[in-house]
């Protein structure tokens, strides 16, 4: 089976399973327009018989003073 998962990186929930690659990227575009905060916290993951590929993600780092 092949397809894409739209994943909320904040809690790991799978928001949507999409079979068509064109539709997957359209969903990302629409999400950015309708829900920009959710779009910033979402990743599109491709899965297939080879284990899958992360299409896009954003990582943040928090630095706190120890003093």
N, CA, C and O atoms as a Maestro MAE file, in Angstrom:
{
 s_m_m2io_version
 :::
 2.0.0
}

f_m_ct {
 s_m_title
 :::
 protein
 m_atom[268] {
  # First column is atom index #
  i_m_mmod_type
  r_m_x_coord
  r_m_y_coord
  r_m_z_coord
  i_m_residue_number
  s_m_chain_name
  s_m_pdb_residue_name
  s_m_pdb_atom_name
  i_m_atomic_number
  :::
  1 25 0.831 -1.176 0.000 1 A "UNK " " N  " 7
  2 3 0.000 0.000 0.000 1 A "UNK " " CA " 6
  3 2 0.879 1.244 0.000 1 A "UNK " " C  " 6
  4 15 1.902 1.281 0.683 1 A "UNK " " O  " 8
  5 25 0.493 2.244 -0.749 2 A "UNK " " N  " 7
  6 3 1.223 3.496 -0.791 2 A "UNK " " CA " 6
  7 2 0.271 4.643 -0.537 2 A "UNK " " C  " 6
  8 15 -0.928 4.535 -0.795 2 A "UNK " " O  " 8
  9 25 0.799 5.728 -0.035 3 A "UNK " " N  " 7
  10 3 -0.019 6.897 0.202 3 A "UNK " " CA " 6
  11 2 0.706 7.894 1.075 3 A "UNK " " C  " 6
  12 15 1.920 7.816 1.262 3 A "UNK " " O  " 8
  13 25 -0.061 8.837 1.608 4 A "UNK " " N  " 7
  14 3 0.473 9.906 2.423 4 A "UNK " " CA " 6
  15 2 -0.348 10.027 3.700 4 A "UNK " " C  " 6
  16 15 -1.550 9.763 3.709 4 A "UNK " " O  " 8
  17 25 0.313 10.426 4.765 5 A "UNK " " N  " 7
  18 3 -0.359 10.729 6.012 5 A "UNK " " CA " 6
  19 2 -0.082 12.190 6.342 5 A "UNK " " C  " 6
  20 15 1.062 12.640 6.271 5 A "UNK " " O  " 8
  21 25 -1.120 12.922 6.699 6 A "UNK " " N  " 7
  22 3 -0.969 14.269 7.224 6 A "UNK " " CA " 6
  23 2 -0.970 14.125 8.735 6 A "UNK " " C  " 6
  24 15 -1.961 13.692 9.323 6 A "UNK " " O  " 8
  25 25 0.147 14.491 9.368 7 A "UNK " " N  " 7
  26 3 0.353 14.233 10.793 7 A "UNK " " CA " 6
  27 2 0.505 15.552 11.547 7 A "UNK " " C  " 6
  28 15 1.235 16.444 11.113 7 A "UNK " " O  " 8
  29 25 -0.187 15.667 12.674 8 A "UNK " " N  " 7
  30 3 -0.036 16.811 13.571 8 A "UNK " " CA " 6
  31 2 1.182 16.529 14.448 8 A "UNK " " C  " 6
  32 15 1.139 15.637 15.295 8 A "UNK " " O  " 8
  33 25 2.261 17.275 14.255 9 A "UNK " " N  " 7
  34 3 3.501 17.027 14.981 9 A "UNK " " CA " 6
  35 2 3.420 17.377 16.459 9 A "UNK " " C  " 6
  36 15 4.275 16.961 17.241 9 A "UNK " " O  " 8
  37 25 2.410 18.132 16.847 10 A "UNK " " N  " 7
  38 3 2.289 18.509 18.256 10 A "UNK " " CA " 6
  39 2 1.956 17.312 19.126 10 A "UNK " " C  " 6
  40 15 2.420 17.221 20.263 10 A "UNK " " O  " 8
  41 25 1.149 16.386 18.599 11 A "UNK " " N  " 7
  42 3 0.767 15.229 19.405 11 A "UNK " " CA " 6
  43 2 0.831 13.903 18.649 11 A "UNK " " C  " 6
  44 15 0.499 12.856 19.206 11 A "UNK " " O  " 8
  45 25 1.256 13.939 17.386 12 A "UNK " " N  " 7
  46 3 1.431 12.715 16.619 12 A "UNK " " CA " 6
  47 2 0.171 12.150 15.993 12 A "UNK " " C  " 6
  48 15 0.205 11.065 15.413 12 A "UNK " " O  " 8
  49 25 -0.947 12.868 16.098 13 A "UNK " " N  " 7
  50 3 -2.198 12.383 15.515 13 A "UNK " " CA " 6
  51 2 -2.131 12.375 13.994 13 A "UNK " " C  " 6
  52 15 -1.599 13.298 13.377 13 A "UNK " " O  " 8
  53 25 -2.672 11.332 13.409 14 A "UNK " " N  " 7
  54 3 -2.840 11.289 11.958 14 A "UNK " " CA " 6
  55 2 -4.152 12.004 11.655 14 A "UNK " " C  " 6
  56 15 -5.220 11.579 12.095 14 A "UNK " " O  " 8
  57 25 -4.056 13.093 10.899 15 A "UNK " " N  " 7
  58 3 -5.225 13.901 10.584 15 A "UNK " " CA " 6
  59 2 -5.946 13.412 9.347 15 A "UNK " " C  " 6
  60 15 -7.166 13.532 9.236 15 A "UNK " " O  " 8
  61 25 -5.176 12.855 8.410 16 A "UNK " " N  " 7
  62 3 -5.768 12.468 7.142 16 A "UNK " " CA " 6
  63 2 -4.867 11.470 6.428 16 A "UNK " " C  " 6
  64 15 -3.642 11.583 6.477 16 A "UNK " " O  " 8
  65 25 -5.467 10.511 5.777 17 A "UNK " " N  " 7
  66 3 -4.743 9.586 4.918 17 A "UNK " " CA " 6
  67 2 -5.145 9.908 3.479 17 A "UNK " " C  " 6
  68 15 -6.331 9.975 3.155 17 A "UNK " " O  " 8
  69 25 -4.144 10.104 2.623 18 A "UNK " " N  " 7
  70 3 -4.390 10.529 1.247 18 A "UNK " " CA " 6
  71 2 -3.638 9.594 0.307 18 A "UNK " " C  " 6
  72 15 -2.445 9.353 0.494 18 A "UNK " " O  " 8
  73 25 -4.323 9.072 -0.693 19 A "UNK " " N  " 7
  74 3 -3.692 8.130 -1.619 19 A "UNK " " CA " 6
  75 2 -2.982 8.835 -2.775 19 A "UNK " " C  " 6
  76 15 -1.935 8.370 -3.226 19 A "UNK " " O  " 8
  77 25 -3.524 9.931 -3.252 20 A "UNK " " N  " 7
  78 3 -3.022 10.610 -4.451 20 A "UNK " " CA " 6
  79 2 -2.013 11.703 -4.078 20 A "UNK " " C  " 6
  80 15 -2.326 12.558 -3.249 20 A "UNK " " O  " 8
  81 25 -0.811 11.697 -4.672 21 A "UNK " " N  " 7
  82 3 0.202 12.697 -4.323 21 A "UNK " " CA " 6
  83 2 -0.218 14.127 -4.665 21 A "UNK " " C  " 6
  84 15 0.090 15.050 -3.911 21 A "UNK " " O  " 8
  85 25 -0.901 14.323 -5.761 22 A "UNK " " N  " 7
  86 3 -1.347 15.665 -6.138 22 A "UNK " " CA " 6
  87 2 -2.346 16.191 -5.106 22 A "UNK " " C  " 6
  88 15 -2.276 17.348 -4.692 22 A "UNK " " O  " 8
  89 25 -3.262 15.337 -4.706 23 A "UNK " " N  " 7
  90 3 -4.249 15.726 -3.694 23 A "UNK " " CA " 6
  91 2 -3.566 16.025 -2.365 23 A "UNK " " C  " 6
  92 15 -3.981 16.941 -1.654 23 A "UNK " " O  " 8
  93 25 -2.531 15.274 -2.017 24 A "UNK " " N  " 7
  94 3 -1.822 15.487 -0.758 24 A "UNK " " CA " 6
  95 2 -1.242 16.897 -0.694 24 A "UNK " " C  " 6
  96 15 -1.366 17.572 0.328 24 A "UNK " " O  " 8
  97 25 -0.616 17.343 -1.771 25 A "UNK " " N  " 7
  98 3 -0.036 18.678 -1.772 25 A "UNK " " CA " 6
  99 2 -1.111 19.761 -1.860 25 A "UNK " " C  " 6
  100 15 -0.921 20.860 -1.339 25 A "UNK " " O  " 8
  101 25 -2.216 19.470 -2.499 26 A "UNK " " N  " 7
  102 3 -3.337 20.421 -2.513 26 A "UNK " " CA " 6
  103 2 -3.916 20.590 -1.111 26 A "UNK " " C  " 6
  104 15 -4.288 21.693 -0.710 26 A "UNK " " O  " 8
  105 25 -3.988 19.489 -0.376 27 A "UNK " " N  " 7
  106 3 -4.482 19.561 0.999 27 A "UNK " " CA " 6
  107 2 -3.565 20.445 1.834 27 A "UNK " " C  " 6
  108 15 -4.051 21.246 2.632 27 A "UNK " " O  " 8
  109 25 -2.247 20.318 1.668 28 A "UNK " " N  " 7
  110 3 -1.310 21.173 2.400 28 A "UNK " " CA " 6
  111 2 -1.513 22.641 2.052 28 A "UNK " " C  " 6
  112 15 -1.513 23.496 2.938 28 A "UNK " " O  " 8
  113 25 -1.686 22.936 0.772 29 A "UNK " " N  " 7
  114 3 -1.917 24.314 0.348 29 A "UNK " " CA " 6
  115 2 -3.198 24.870 0.959 29 A "UNK " " C  " 6
  116 15 -3.219 25.998 1.451 29 A "UNK " " O  " 8
  117 25 -4.249 24.086 0.927 30 A "UNK " " N  " 7
  118 3 -5.530 24.523 1.481 30 A "UNK " " CA " 6
  119 2 -5.444 24.707 2.994 30 A "UNK " " C  " 6
  120 15 -6.003 25.656 3.543 30 A "UNK " " O  " 8
  121 25 -4.748 23.802 3.659 31 A "UNK " " N  " 7
  122 3 -4.566 23.901 5.098 31 A "UNK " " CA " 6
  123 2 -3.822 25.185 5.456 31 A "UNK " " C  " 6
  124 15 -4.160 25.841 6.441 31 A "UNK " " O  " 8
  125 25 -2.830 25.542 4.679 32 A "UNK " " N  " 7
  126 3 -2.065 26.770 4.922 32 A "UNK " " CA " 6
  127 2 -2.969 27.993 4.802 32 A "UNK " " C  " 6
  128 15 -2.795 28.962 5.542 32 A "UNK " " O  " 8
  129 25 -3.913 27.963 3.896 33 A "UNK " " N  " 7
  130 3 -4.842 29.081 3.723 33 A "UNK " " CA " 6
  131 2 -5.876 29.137 4.835 33 A "UNK " " C  " 6
  132 15 -6.168 30.212 5.359 33 A "UNK " " O  " 8
  133 25 -6.432 27.988 5.199 34 A "UNK " " N  " 7
  134 3 -7.547 27.934 6.147 34 A "UNK " " CA " 6
  135 2 -7.105 27.896 7.613 34 A "UNK " " C  " 6
  136 15 -7.734 28.523 8.465 34 A "UNK " " O  " 8
  137 25 -6.048 27.177 7.903 35 A "UNK " " N  " 7
  138 3 -5.584 26.967 9.280 35 A "UNK " " CA " 6
  139 2 -4.059 27.081 9.344 35 A "UNK " " C  " 6
  140 15 -3.377 26.070 9.515 35 A "UNK " " O  " 8
  141 25 -3.514 28.294 9.211 36 A "UNK " " N  " 7
  142 3 -2.049 28.430 9.155 36 A "UNK " " CA " 6
  143 2 -1.313 27.891 10.380 36 A "UNK " " C  " 6
  144 15 -0.212 27.357 10.242 36 A "UNK " " O  " 8
  145 25 -1.896 28.019 11.576 37 A "UNK " " N  " 7
  146 3 -1.221 27.490 12.769 37 A "UNK " " CA " 6
  147 2 -1.113 25.971 12.724 37 A "UNK " " C  " 6
  148 15 -0.082 25.405 13.089 37 A "UNK " " O  " 8
  149 25 -2.175 25.315 12.275 38 A "UNK " " N  " 7
  150 3 -2.139 23.861 12.147 38 A "UNK " " CA " 6
  151 2 -1.181 23.459 11.030 38 A "UNK " " C  " 6
  152 15 -0.444 22.482 11.165 38 A "UNK " " O  " 8
  153 25 -1.187 24.199 9.940 39 A "UNK " " N  " 7
  154 3 -0.288 23.885 8.820 39 A "UNK " " CA " 6
  155 2 1.174 23.966 9.254 39 A "UNK " " C  " 6
  156 15 2.003 23.176 8.801 39 A "UNK " " O  " 8
  157 25 1.491 24.925 10.136 40 A "UNK " " N  " 7
  158 3 2.869 25.054 10.623 40 A "UNK " " CA " 6
  159 2 3.271 23.894 11.515 40 A "UNK " " C  " 6
  160 15 4.460 23.629 11.692 40 A "UNK " " O  " 8
  161 25 2.288 23.200 12.080 41 A "UNK " " N  " 7
  162 3 2.573 22.086 12.992 41 A "UNK " " CA " 6
  163 2 2.315 20.731 12.338 41 A "UNK " " C  " 6
  164 15 2.248 19.714 13.028 41 A "UNK " " O  " 8
  165 25 2.169 20.712 11.016 42 A "UNK " " N  " 7
  166 3 1.836 19.457 10.328 42 A "UNK " " CA " 6
  167 2 2.977 19.012 9.422 42 A "UNK " " C  " 6
  168 15 3.738 19.827 8.899 42 A "UNK " " O  " 8
  169 25 3.071 17.718 9.255 43 A "UNK " " N  " 7
  170 3 4.029 17.120 8.316 43 A "UNK " " CA " 6
  171 2 3.282 16.177 7.390 43 A "UNK " " C  " 6
  172 15 2.285 15.560 7.763 43 A "UNK " " O  " 8
  173 25 3.785 16.088 6.193 44 A "UNK " " N  " 7
  174 3 3.251 15.136 5.229 44 A "UNK " " CA " 6
  175 2 4.245 13.992 5.141 44 A "UNK " " C  " 6
  176 15 5.410 14.197 4.800 44 A "UNK " " O  " 8
  177 25 3.782 12.782 5.450 45 A "UNK " " N  " 7
  178 3 4.642 11.608 5.471 45 A "UNK " " CA " 6
  179 2 4.187 10.650 4.383 45 A "UNK " " C  " 6
  180 15 3.014 10.282 4.315 45 A "UNK " " O  " 8
  181 25 5.125 10.251 3.533 46 A "UNK " " N  " 7
  182 3 4.809 9.275 2.488 46 A "UNK " " CA " 6
  183 2 5.152 7.899 3.018 46 A "UNK " " C  " 6
  184 15 6.218 7.700 3.601 46 A "UNK " " O  " 8
  185 25 4.262 6.960 2.821 47 A "UNK " " N  " 7
  186 3 4.558 5.594 3.243 47 A "UNK " " CA " 6
  187 2 4.405 4.658 2.051 47 A "UNK " " C  " 6
  188 15 3.557 4.851 1.180 47 A "UNK " " O  " 8
  189 25 5.252 3.642 2.046 48 A "UNK " " N  " 7
  190 3 5.220 2.645 0.987 48 A "UNK " " CA " 6
  191 2 5.899 1.381 1.500 48 A "UNK " " C  " 6
  192 15 6.172 1.262 2.694 48 A "UNK " " O  " 8
  193 25 6.166 0.460 0.620 49 A "UNK " " N  " 7
  194 3 6.763 -0.805 1.047 49 A "UNK " " CA " 6
  195 2 8.237 -0.676 1.444 49 A "UNK " " C  " 6
  196 15 8.832 -1.642 1.922 49 A "UNK " " O  " 8
  197 25 8.827 0.497 1.252 50 A "UNK " " N  " 7
  198 3 10.222 0.711 1.635 50 A "UNK " " CA " 6
  199 2 10.360 1.398 2.989 50 A "UNK " " C  " 6
  200 15 11.479 1.666 3.425 50 A "UNK " " O  " 8
  201 25 9.269 1.683 3.652 51 A "UNK " " N  " 7
  202 3 9.365 2.227 5.002 51 A "UNK " " CA " 6
  203 2 8.888 3.649 5.157 51 A "UNK " " C  " 6
  204 15 8.572 4.055 6.276 51 A "UNK " " O  " 8
  205 25 8.818 4.437 4.080 52 A "UNK " " N  " 7
  206 3 8.275 5.783 4.185 52 A "UNK " " CA " 6
  207 2 9.328 6.865 4.128 52 A "UNK " " C  " 6
  208 15 10.518 6.618 4.320 52 A "UNK " " O  " 8
  209 25 8.858 8.074 3.859 53 A "UNK " " N  " 7
  210 3 9.717 9.238 3.708 53 A "UNK " " CA " 6
  211 2 9.004 10.432 4.317 53 A "UNK " " C  " 6
  212 15 7.802 10.612 4.121 53 A "UNK " " O  " 8
  213 25 9.738 11.241 5.049 54 A "UNK " " N  " 7
  214 3 9.196 12.479 5.577 54 A "UNK " " CA " 6
  215 2 9.304 13.542 4.497 54 A "UNK " " C  " 6
  216 15 10.407 13.841 4.040 54 A "UNK " " O  " 8
  217 25 8.179 14.122 4.079 55 A "UNK " " N  " 7
  218 3 8.168 15.116 3.011 55 A "UNK " " CA " 6
  219 2 8.524 16.495 3.543 55 A "UNK " " C  " 6
  220 15 9.280 17.228 2.906 55 A "UNK " " O  " 8
  221 25 7.995 16.850 4.687 56 A "UNK " " N  " 7
  222 3 8.283 18.170 5.226 56 A "UNK " " CA " 6
  223 2 8.063 18.224 6.714 56 A "UNK " " C  " 6
  224 15 7.140 17.604 7.243 56 A "UNK " " O  " 8
  225 25 8.914 18.967 7.386 57 A "UNK " " N  " 7
  226 3 8.764 19.126 8.829 57 A "UNK " " CA " 6
  227 2 9.502 20.384 9.248 57 A "UNK " " C  " 6
  228 15 10.381 20.874 8.538 57 A "UNK " " O  " 8
  229 25 9.143 20.883 10.378 58 A "UNK " " N  " 7
  230 3 9.832 22.033 10.937 58 A "UNK " " CA " 6
  231 2 10.155 21.701 12.377 58 A "UNK " " C  " 6
  232 15 9.308 21.188 13.109 58 A "UNK " " O  " 8
  233 25 11.370 21.991 12.784 59 A "UNK " " N  " 7
  234 3 11.802 21.690 14.134 59 A "UNK " " CA " 6
  235 2 12.129 22.993 14.847 59 A "UNK " " C  " 6
  236 15 12.734 23.893 14.264 59 A "UNK " " O  " 8
  237 25 11.736 23.091 16.087 60 A "UNK " " N  " 7
  238 3 12.082 24.255 16.893 60 A "UNK " " CA " 6
  239 2 12.924 23.815 18.074 60 A "UNK " " C  " 6
  240 15 12.817 22.682 18.543 60 A "UNK " " O  " 8
  241 25 13.756 24.716 18.546 61 A "UNK " " N  " 7
  242 3 14.594 24.446 19.693 61 A "UNK " " CA " 6
  243 2 14.363 25.550 20.720 61 A "UNK " " C  " 6
  244 15 14.357 26.731 20.372 61 A "UNK " " O  " 8
  245 25 14.177 25.177 21.965 62 A "UNK " " N  " 7
  246 3 14.003 26.146 23.029 62 A "UNK " " CA " 6
  247 2 15.263 26.153 23.880 62 A "UNK " " C  " 6
  248 15 15.769 25.104 24.277 62 A "UNK " " O  " 8
  249 25 15.753 27.340 24.149 63 A "UNK " " N  " 7
  250 3 16.951 27.502 24.965 63 A "UNK " " CA " 6
  251 2 16.551 28.237 26.227 63 A "UNK " " C  " 6
  252 15 15.918 29.292 26.176 63 A "UNK " " O  " 8
  253 25 16.930 27.663 27.369 64 A "UNK " " N  " 7
  254 3 16.640 28.302 28.654 64 A "UNK " " CA " 6
  255 2 17.940 28.500 29.410 64 A "UNK " " C  " 6
  256 15 18.853 27.677 29.346 64 A "UNK " " O  " 8
  257 25 17.997 29.593 30.116 65 A "UNK " " N  " 7
  258 3 19.159 29.889 30.939 65 A "UNK " " CA " 6
  259 2 19.148 28.975 32.169 65 A "UNK " " C  " 6
  260 15 18.096 28.747 32.768 65 A "UNK " " O  " 8
  261 25 20.304 28.461 32.536 66 A "UNK " " N  " 7
  262 3 20.417 27.603 33.713 66 A "UNK " " CA " 6
  263 2 20.790 28.419 34.952 66 A "UNK " " C  " 6
  264 15 20.844 27.881 36.058 66 A "UNK " " O  " 8
  265 25 21.039 29.687 34.772 67 A "UNK " " N  " 7
  266 3 21.425 30.561 35.898 67 A "UNK " " CA " 6
  267 2 20.238 31.210 36.532 67 A "UNK " " C  " 6
  268 15 20.389 31.972 37.487 67 A "UNK " " O  " 8
  :::
 }
 m_bond[267] {
  # First column is bond index #
  i_m_from
  i_m_to
  i_m_order
  :::
  1 1 2 1
  2 2 3 1
  3 3 4 2
  4 3 5 1
  5 5 6 1
  6 6 7 1
  7 7 8 2
  8 7 9 1
  9 9 10 1
  10 10 11 1
  11 11 12 2
  12 11 13 1
  13 13 14 1
  14 14 15 1
  15 15 16 2
  16 15 17 1
  17 17 18 1
  18 18 19 1
  19 19 20 2
  20 19 21 1
  21 21 22 1
  22 22 23 1
  23 23 24 2
  24 23 25 1
  25 25 26 1
  26 26 27 1
  27 27 28 2
  28 27 29 1
  29 29 30 1
  30 30 31 1
  31 31 32 2
  32 31 33 1
  33 33 34 1
  34 34 35 1
  35 35 36 2
  36 35 37 1
  37 37 38 1
  38 38 39 1
  39 39 40 2
  40 39 41 1
  41 41 42 1
  42 42 43 1
  43 43 44 2
  44 43 45 1
  45 45 46 1
  46 46 47 1
  47 47 48 2
  48 47 49 1
  49 49 50 1
  50 50 51 1
  51 51 52 2
  52 51 53 1
  53 53 54 1
  54 54 55 1
  55 55 56 2
  56 55 57 1
  57 57 58 1
  58 58 59 1
  59 59 60 2
  60 59 61 1
  61 61 62 1
  62 62 63 1
  63 63 64 2
  64 63 65 1
  65 65 66 1
  66 66 67 1
  67 67 68 2
  68 67 69 1
  69 69 70 1
  70 70 71 1
  71 71 72 2
  72 71 73 1
  73 73 74 1
  74 74 75 1
  75 75 76 2
  76 75 77 1
  77 77 78 1
  78 78 79 1
  79 79 80 2
  80 79 81 1
  81 81 82 1
  82 82 83 1
  83 83 84 2
  84 83 85 1
  85 85 86 1
  86 86 87 1
  87 87 88 2
  88 87 89 1
  89 89 90 1
  90 90 91 1
  91 91 92 2
  92 91 93 1
  93 93 94 1
  94 94 95 1
  95 95 96 2
  96 95 97 1
  97 97 98 1
  98 98 99 1
  99 99 100 2
  100 99 101 1
  101 101 102 1
  102 102 103 1
  103 103 104 2
  104 103 105 1
  105 105 106 1
  106 106 107 1
  107 107 108 2
  108 107 109 1
  109 109 110 1
  110 110 111 1
  111 111 112 2
  112 111 113 1
  113 113 114 1
  114 114 115 1
  115 115 116 2
  116 115 117 1
  117 117 118 1
  118 118 119 1
  119 119 120 2
  120 119 121 1
  121 121 122 1
  122 122 123 1
  123 123 124 2
  124 123 125 1
  125 125 126 1
  126 126 127 1
  127 127 128 2
  128 127 129 1
  129 129 130 1
  130 130 131 1
  131 131 132 2
  132 131 133 1
  133 133 134 1
  134 134 135 1
  135 135 136 2
  136 135 137 1
  137 137 138 1
  138 138 139 1
  139 139 140 2
  140 139 141 1
  141 141 142 1
  142 142 143 1
  143 143 144 2
  144 143 145 1
  145 145 146 1
  146 146 147 1
  147 147 148 2
  148 147 149 1
  149 149 150 1
  150 150 151 1
  151 151 152 2
  152 151 153 1
  153 153 154 1
  154 154 155 1
  155 155 156 2
  156 155 157 1
  157 157 158 1
  158 158 159 1
  159 159 160 2
  160 159 161 1
  161 161 162 1
  162 162 163 1
  163 163 164 2
  164 163 165 1
  165 165 166 1
  166 166 167 1
  167 167 168 2
  168 167 169 1
  169 169 170 1
  170 170 171 1
  171 171 172 2
  172 171 173 1
  173 173 174 1
  174 174 175 1
  175 175 176 2
  176 175 177 1
  177 177 178 1
  178 178 179 1
  179 179 180 2
  180 179 181 1
  181 181 182 1
  182 182 183 1
  183 183 184 2
  184 183 185 1
  185 185 186 1
  186 186 187 1
  187 187 188 2
  188 187 189 1
  189 189 190 1
  190 190 191 1
  191 191 192 2
  192 191 193 1
  193 193 194 1
  194 194 195 1
  195 195 196 2
  196 195 197 1
  197 197 198 1
  198 198 199 1
  199 199 200 2
  200 199 201 1
  201 201 202 1
  202 202 203 1
  203 203 204 2
  204 203 205 1
  205 205 206 1
  206 206 207 1
  207 207 208 2
  208 207 209 1
  209 209 210 1
  210 210 211 1
  211 211 212 2
  212 211 213 1
  213 213 214 1
  214 214 215 1
  215 215 216 2
  216 215 217 1
  217 217 218 1
  218 218 219 1
  219 219 220 2
  220 219 221 1
  221 221 222 1
  222 222 223 1
  223 223 224 2
  224 223 225 1
  225 225 226 1
  226 226 227 1
  227 227 228 2
  228 227 229 1
  229 229 230 1
  230 230 231 1
  231 231 232 2
  232 231 233 1
  233 233 234 1
  234 234 235 1
  235 235 236 2
  236 235 237 1
  237 237 238 1
  238 238 239 1
  239 239 240 2
  240 239 241 1
  241 241 242 1
  242 242 243 1
  243 243 244 2
  244 243 245 1
  245 245 246 1
  246 246 247 1
  247 247 248 2
  248 247 249 1
  249 249 250 1
  250 250 251 1
  251 251 252 2
  252 251 253 1
  253 253 254 1
  254 254 255 1
  255 255 256 2
  256 255 257 1
  257 257 258 1
  258 258 259 1
  259 259 260 2
  260 259 261 1
  261 261 262 1
  262 262 263 1
  263 263 264 2
  264 263 265 1
  265 265 266 1
  266 266 267 1
  267 267 268 2
  :::
 }
}
